[in-house]
């Protein structure tokens, strides 16, 4: 059912990069990415605080997580750019 919808949607909606770039300003995407990363880091800090009971340790974990997840996401995107499936 979901696979059928994905296939049908792909067949019925052929868009180019130029058309898609008009749907959302790149600056909006950057702000959304930053805001999502902030939410994710706050979540990690809260969970770390609940698990460890130490706010200083929780913030340390949050800061490390902030940078490691950005780096991992970068390489994740680069690898997906090499995969032709769905393009």
Backbone as ProteinMPNN parsed JSONL, in Angstrom:
{"seq_chain_A": "XXXXXXXXXXXXXXXXXXXXXXXXXXXXXXXXXXXXXXXXXXXXXXXXXXXXXXXXXXXXXXXXXXXXXXXXXXXXXXXXXXXXXXX", "coords_chain_A": {"N_chain_A": [[0.818, -1.184, 0.0], [1.805, 1.367, 0.936], [4.113, 1.366, -0.599], [2.978, 1.298, -3.157], [1.784, 3.853, -3.217], [4.046, 5.478, -3.079], [5.308, 4.807, -5.49], [3.308, 5.514, -7.364], [3.024, 8.249, -6.757], [5.572, 9.143, -7.507], [5.542, 8.626, -10.239], [3.513, 10.34, -11.08], [4.308, 12.89, -10.399], [6.612, 14.59, -11.705], [9.303, 16.487, -11.122], [11.669, 19.083, -11.562], [14.947, 20.088, -10.408], [15.08, 22.844, -10.482], [12.388, 23.603, -10.411], [11.715, 22.541, -7.918], [13.368, 24.019, -6.246], [12.071, 26.396, -6.094], [10.035, 25.912, -4.362], [10.796, 26.129, -1.71], [12.684, 28.46, 0.01], [16.216, 28.385, 0.17], [17.379, 29.519, 2.473], [15.37, 29.256, 4.339], [15.403, 26.476, 4.657], [17.906, 26.181, 5.856], [17.524, 27.551, 8.303], [15.499, 25.949, 9.365], [16.927, 23.561, 9.649], [18.855, 24.284, 11.558], [17.184, 24.98, 13.725], [15.971, 22.511, 14.21], [18.213, 21.017, 14.974], [18.87, 22.312, 17.347], [16.61, 21.677, 18.913], [16.942, 18.89, 18.98], [19.367, 18.706, 20.401], [18.694, 19.863, 22.859], [16.863, 17.949, 23.71], [18.616, 15.755, 23.994], [20.248, 16.726, 26.079], [18.385, 16.941, 28.182], [17.551, 14.242, 28.471], [20.044, 13.096, 29.078], [20.566, 14.387, 31.482], [18.489, 13.386, 33.082], [19.231, 10.686, 33.131], [21.896, 10.709, 34.129], [21.829, 12.465, 36.263], [23.326, 14.687, 36.627], [23.754, 17.947, 35.782], [25.893, 19.351, 34.588], [27.384, 17.299, 33.332], [25.398, 16.447, 31.593], [25.145, 18.681, 29.873], [27.689, 18.597, 28.753], [27.583, 16.194, 27.312], [25.547, 16.938, 25.54], [26.786, 19.003, 24.035], [28.889, 17.627, 22.77], [27.376, 15.796, 21.304], [26.002, 17.547, 19.612], [27.949, 18.412, 17.729], [28.965, 15.951, 16.733], [26.706, 14.803, 15.551], [26.136, 16.628, 13.513], [28.38, 16.291, 11.883], [28.169, 13.548, 11.244], [25.715, 13.66, 9.864], [26.423, 15.19, 7.625], [28.217, 13.436, 6.234], [26.446, 11.337, 5.836], [24.57, 12.513, 4.085], [26.291, 12.986, 1.883], [26.902, 10.377, 1.117], [24.337, 9.474, 0.378], [23.943, 11.101, -1.815], [25.405, 9.824, -3.752], [23.924, 7.631, -4.375], [21.776, 6.449, -6.795], [19.137, 5.706, -6.71], [15.791, 6.667, -6.703], [16.155, 9.178, -7.786]], "CA_chain_A": [[0.0, 0.0, 0.0], [2.685, 2.532, 0.979], [4.99, 1.282, -1.775], [2.17, 1.709, -4.309], [1.633, 5.306, -3.179], [5.334, 6.073, -3.427], [5.523, 4.599, -6.923], [2.338, 6.327, -8.091], [3.386, 9.651, -6.57], [6.779, 9.393, -8.3], [5.166, 8.639, -11.653], [2.599, 11.45, -11.362], [4.902, 14.19, -10.077], [7.986, 14.742, -12.194], [9.751, 17.861, -10.932], [13.1, 19.31, -11.748], [15.568, 20.794, -9.293], [14.716, 24.259, -10.59], [11.015, 23.725, -9.916], [11.707, 22.249, -6.491], [14.047, 25.088, -5.513], [11.101, 27.476, -5.918], [9.07, 25.551, -3.341], [11.27, 26.574, -0.407], [13.916, 29.24, -0.013], [17.302, 27.681, 0.867], [17.572, 30.099, 3.807], [14.364, 28.626, 5.197], [15.908, 25.139, 4.953], [19.009, 26.323, 6.81], [16.949, 27.9, 9.607], [14.816, 24.745, 9.847], [17.963, 22.612, 10.063], [19.436, 24.772, 12.811], [16.187, 24.87, 14.793], [15.814, 21.089, 14.513], [19.409, 20.586, 15.69], [18.734, 22.852, 18.701], [15.617, 20.836, 19.59], [17.57, 17.593, 19.215], [20.381, 18.835, 21.446], [17.97, 20.064, 24.122], [16.345, 16.626, 24.051], [19.753, 14.954, 24.481], [20.66, 17.26, 27.379], [17.37, 16.558, 29.174], [17.659, 12.797, 28.699], [21.321, 12.869, 29.769], [20.393, 14.88, 32.849], [17.652, 12.411, 33.792], [19.984, 9.436, 33.293], [23.11, 10.875, 34.944], [21.547, 13.264, 37.455], [24.308, 15.773, 36.685], [23.499, 18.902, 34.707], [27.157, 19.658, 33.902], [27.651, 16.162, 32.454], [24.365, 16.461, 30.552], [25.523, 19.695, 28.879], [28.874, 18.094, 28.043], [27.083, 15.213, 26.341], [24.807, 17.696, 24.526], [27.715, 19.719, 23.154], [29.564, 16.625, 21.929], [26.345, 15.276, 20.401], [25.704, 18.58, 18.624], [28.953, 18.388, 16.668], [29.074, 14.629, 16.098], [25.538, 14.571, 14.693], [26.278, 17.443, 12.303], [29.389, 15.643, 11.045], [27.573, 12.317, 10.728], [24.696, 14.013, 8.884], [27.117, 15.618, 6.416], [28.67, 12.255, 5.497], [25.234, 10.608, 5.455], [24.066, 13.179, 2.88], [27.234, 12.769, 0.787], [26.72, 8.996, 0.656], [23.053, 9.396, -0.313], [24.08, 11.767, -3.116], [26.0, 8.869, -4.689], [22.934, 6.59, -4.686], [20.908, 6.931, -7.877], [17.774, 5.301, -6.462], [14.842, 7.723, -6.367], [16.478, 10.478, -8.409]], "C_chain_A": [[0.874, 1.265, 0.0], [3.601, 2.547, -0.237], [4.233, 1.715, -3.031], [2.027, 3.223, -4.366], [2.929, 6.004, -3.566], [5.603, 5.968, -4.92], [4.585, 5.48, -7.734], [2.665, 7.809, -7.963], [4.586, 10.02, -7.425], [6.438, 9.497, -9.78], [4.34, 9.873, -12.009], [3.21, 12.82, -11.115], [6.366, 14.211, -10.475], [8.36, 16.209, -12.031], [11.248, 17.929, -11.162], [13.638, 20.029, -10.513], [15.139, 22.256, -9.289], [13.304, 24.496, -10.062], [10.974, 23.527, -8.398], [12.349, 23.373, -5.694], [13.117, 26.278, -5.294], [10.143, 27.175, -4.771], [9.5, 26.004, -1.947], [12.609, 27.282, -0.561], [15.008, 28.473, 0.742], [17.573, 28.228, 2.264], [16.586, 29.505, 4.807], [14.83, 27.226, 5.604], [17.033, 25.185, 5.981], [18.468, 26.619, 8.207], [16.22, 26.697, 10.201], [15.824, 23.72, 10.356], [18.56, 23.013, 11.413], [18.44, 24.609, 13.958], [15.971, 23.409, 15.186], [17.011, 20.575, 15.315], [19.366, 21.082, 17.133], [17.747, 22.003, 19.508], [16.218, 19.475, 19.929], [18.59, 17.64, 20.337], [19.736, 19.06, 22.811], [17.411, 18.731, 24.616], [17.457, 15.748, 24.637], [20.196, 15.428, 25.863], [19.667, 16.832, 28.471], [17.457, 15.069, 29.503], [18.943, 12.471, 29.463], [21.24, 13.291, 31.23], [19.572, 13.891, 33.677], [18.42, 11.119, 34.076], [21.151, 9.599, 34.27], [22.847, 11.614, 36.255], [22.484, 14.447, 37.611], [24.115, 16.697, 35.487], [24.765, 19.224, 33.919], [27.517, 18.542, 32.914], [26.649, 16.129, 31.297], [24.696, 17.482, 29.466], [26.756, 19.273, 28.09], [28.471, 17.093, 26.965], [26.358, 15.936, 25.209], [25.708, 18.41, 23.539], [28.426, 18.747, 22.214], [28.588, 16.098, 20.877], [26.025, 16.266, 19.288], [26.665, 18.49, 17.448], [29.041, 17.03, 15.967], [27.895, 14.37, 15.169], [25.591, 15.418, 13.425], [27.279, 16.798, 11.345], [28.834, 14.361, 10.428], [26.531, 12.61, 9.651], [25.339, 14.436, 7.564], [27.538, 14.403, 5.586], [27.501, 11.383, 5.043], [24.659, 11.192, 4.157], [24.979, 12.926, 1.681], [27.08, 11.355, 0.23], [25.411, 8.861, -0.112], [23.108, 10.088, -1.678], [24.674, 10.84, -4.167], [25.027, 7.773, -5.103], [21.947, 7.139, -5.697], [19.435, 6.604, -7.648], [16.904, 6.504, -6.052], [15.121, 9.082, -6.978], [15.788, 10.591, -9.753]], "O_chain_A": [[0.694, 2.138, -0.85], [3.841, 3.596, -0.834], [4.785, 2.421, -3.876], [2.135, 3.816, -5.439], [2.916, 6.999, -4.291], [6.07, 6.922, -5.543], [5.015, 6.125, -8.69], [2.594, 8.547, -8.945], [4.615, 11.103, -8.01], [6.975, 10.347, -10.491], [4.453, 10.395, -13.118], [2.67, 13.821, -11.585], [7.247, 13.89, -9.677], [7.809, 17.075, -12.71], [11.977, 16.955, -10.978], [12.872, 20.515, -9.681], [14.869, 22.834, -8.236], [13.055, 25.47, -9.352], [10.284, 24.257, -7.686], [11.919, 23.655, -4.575], [13.354, 27.086, -4.396], [9.5, 28.09, -4.256], [8.649, 26.239, -1.09], [13.538, 26.766, -1.183], [14.758, 27.965, 1.835], [17.961, 27.47, 3.153], [16.921, 29.28, 5.97], [14.672, 26.83, 6.759], [17.107, 24.336, 6.869], [18.902, 26.009, 9.183], [16.31, 26.449, 11.403], [15.595, 23.082, 11.384], [18.743, 22.175, 12.295], [18.808, 24.153, 15.04], [15.805, 23.103, 16.367], [16.837, 19.78, 16.239], [19.775, 20.365, 18.046], [18.022, 21.654, 20.656], [16.028, 18.966, 21.033], [18.669, 16.712, 21.141], [20.191, 18.503, 23.81], [17.483, 18.426, 25.807], [17.258, 15.081, 25.653], [20.489, 14.604, 26.729], [20.073, 16.413, 29.554], [17.44, 14.683, 30.672], [18.927, 11.661, 30.39], [21.786, 12.623, 32.108], [19.911, 13.595, 34.823], [18.27, 10.528, 35.146], [21.375, 8.746, 35.129], [23.558, 11.412, 37.24], [22.439, 15.141, 38.627], [24.288, 16.293, 34.337], [24.708, 19.356, 32.697], [27.911, 18.822, 31.782], [27.011, 15.821, 30.161], [24.55, 17.195, 28.278], [26.86, 19.556, 26.897], [28.967, 17.148, 25.839], [26.534, 15.586, 24.042], [25.431, 18.425, 22.34], [28.551, 19.005, 21.017], [28.937, 15.971, 19.704], [25.802, 15.866, 18.146], [26.236, 18.491, 16.294], [29.176, 16.969, 14.744], [28.07, 13.776, 14.105], [25.139, 14.975, 12.369], [27.051, 16.763, 10.136], [29.006, 14.116, 9.234], [26.461, 11.906, 8.645], [24.846, 14.075, 6.495], [27.259, 14.336, 4.389], [27.564, 10.762, 3.983], [24.304, 10.449, 3.242], [24.492, 12.677, 0.579], [27.123, 11.155, -0.983], [25.375, 8.199, -1.15], [22.391, 9.696, -2.597], [24.465, 11.054, -5.361], [25.274, 7.061, -6.076], [21.345, 8.19, -5.471], [18.57, 7.165, -8.321], [17.266, 7.257, -5.148], [14.395, 10.041, -6.713], [15.93, 11.605, -10.436]]}, "name": "protein", "num_of_chains": 1, "seq": "XXXXXXXXXXXXXXXXXXXXXXXXXXXXXXXXXXXXXXXXXXXXXXXXXXXXXXXXXXXXXXXXXXXXXXXXXXXXXXXXXXXXXXX"}
